[in-house]
Structures are given as C-alpha cells and as structure tokens.
Amino acid sequence: MTPEQLAMNHVPAEAPSWVEGEVRRIDADARKLTLRHGEIRNLDMPGMTMVFRVQEGVALDSLKVGDKVRFMAANDNGQVVLTQLQAAN
C-alpha cells in the first residue's frame, strides 16, 4: 500500500471533549479517582462507573465524594488517564 493510500484510510482520533461525571471514590495517594460518567466519545466508551488514573498536575485536594465534575480523558498506552478536571456548573 502506498503512503497516499494509507493516508486516505487513516481516520483521525476524535479530539477530547468535556464529559460530565460524579465522584464516587478518591484515592489521592495513588492518584486515582472513581467516577460515574457519561459517554467518552474520543475513547469510544459508553457511560459507566470506573477508576481513572489522574495525570500529575490535576488537583484532587478540593474534591469530595458526590461532587459533580466535568473532565477530559485520554488513552495513554492502553490506560485511560484523566487529563483535566473541573467542578460542573
């Protein structure tokens, strides 16, 4: 296959977008956060409750269980990582 054919078949990944969620558990020492969340389109993931590894620099100190949040997540070598987090309005 030529490089041009490969480029035509390449489907770019969808850019991350904000996802609504609710904090279910916080493990600040391990930098993990359990969220019940809606669909994460850029990862082709339906809504569910799951544990996220939290990227360094994302603050967890003001969170508490039950908080409504908005977040962005990305695939980092097969592991879902929370890259941005803010309180939902």
C-alpha positions in Angstrom: 0.0 0.0 0.0 1.4 3.4 -0.9 1.7 6.2 1.7 -1.1 8.1 -0.2 -3.5 5.1 0.3 -2.5 4.8 3.9 -3.3 8.5 4.5 -6.7 8.1 2.8 -7.6 5.2 5.1 -6.4 6.9 8.3 -9.3 8.1 10.4 -8.1 10.8 12.8 -9.0 10.2 16.5 -11.7 12.4 17.8 -10.4 15.3 19.9 -11.1 15.0 23.7 -14.2 16.8 24.9 -15.7 17.6 28.3 -17.6 14.7 29.9 -20.0 15.0 32.9 -19.3 12.8 35.9 -19.9 12.3 39.6 -17.1 11.5 42.1 -17.7 8.1 43.7 -14.3 7.5 45.4 -11.0 9.4 45.8 -7.6 7.8 46.3 -5.3 10.9 46.4 -2.2 9.0 47.4 -2.4 6.6 44.4 -3.7 9.5 42.2 -6.9 7.5 41.3 -10.4 8.7 41.0 -13.6 6.6 40.6 -16.2 8.4 38.6 -19.7 7.6 37.3 -19.6 9.2 33.9 -21.3 9.8 30.6 -20.1 8.7 27.2 -16.4 9.4 26.5 -16.6 9.9 22.7 -12.9 10.3 21.9 -12.3 6.9 23.6 -15.4 5.2 22.2 -16.5 4.4 25.7 -20.1 4.2 27.0 -21.2 5.8 30.2 -20.2 3.7 33.3 -18.5 3.8 36.7 -14.8 3.3 36.5 -11.4 4.2 38.1 -9.2 6.7 36.3 -5.5 7.3 36.8 -5.1 11.1 37.3 -2.4 12.9 35.4 0.1 14.8 37.5 -0.9 18.5 37.9 -4.6 17.7 38.1 -5.8 18.9 41.6 -7.7 16.4 43.7 -7.5 18.2 47.1 -10.8 20.1 46.8 -12.9 17.1 45.7 -15.3 15.1 47.8 -17.5 12.1 47.1 -20.7 13.2 45.4 -19.2 16.2 43.7 -20.4 16.8 40.1 -17.5 17.3 37.8 -16.5 17.8 34.2 -13.4 16.1 32.9 -11.3 15.1 29.8 -9.7 11.7 29.4 -7.2 10.2 27.0 -5.7 6.9 26.2 -2.1 6.7 27.5 -0.5 3.4 26.2 -3.7 1.5 26.8 -4.6 3.1 30.1 -7.3 5.7 30.5 -6.0 8.8 32.1 -7.9 11.8 33.4 -6.1 14.9 31.9 -8.4 17.8 33.0 -10.9 18.2 35.8 -13.2 21.0 37.0 -16.3 21.4 39.1 -19.5 21.1 37.0 -21.7 24.2 37.0 
